[in-house]
Amino acid sequence: MTHPHQPYQPYQPPQPPQPPQPPQRRTLRTVLIVVGGVLVLCCGGAGVGGFFLYKGVKGATDPARQAAESFVTDLEAGDTDGAYGQLCSQTRGRYARDAFARGVAQQPKIRGHKVNGVNVSTVNGRTSATVNMALTLDSGFTDQHTFLLVKEDGAWRVCGQPY
């Protein structure tokens, strides 16, 4: 019989105790952490490698660029003797100093320049470079010119048709 003050509750047999649940694995979180760490290491390695590659390329091309810019700066200043001194021996052999000065005087005067690209290569043990420049002339025209340079006695020299 039921008591009027207590609601009826069906009989429930006692439940056996549940074994403790193992801690919930956080595999997704762990995988994401590991993948994130690998990405950071890879990107960091690529960044460091890129930096050293840039420094290596810059170290290889800067001396050639500087030599070509020095040559053009001498031409801009009207210092044909200085420019002549930066020619390779083969080109100096083709042009005497006074012939070079006369040839430069017949060309439009350079008022400014901008380096657009430098390429250094070594073929059969001979190191050479090309330096591409935009030369602003006194006429206002901009001439795209490629300077050929060779490494001679440890220094970069302008070679070929200089200007």
Disulfide bonds with the S-S distance in Angstrom:
Cys88-Cys159 1.93
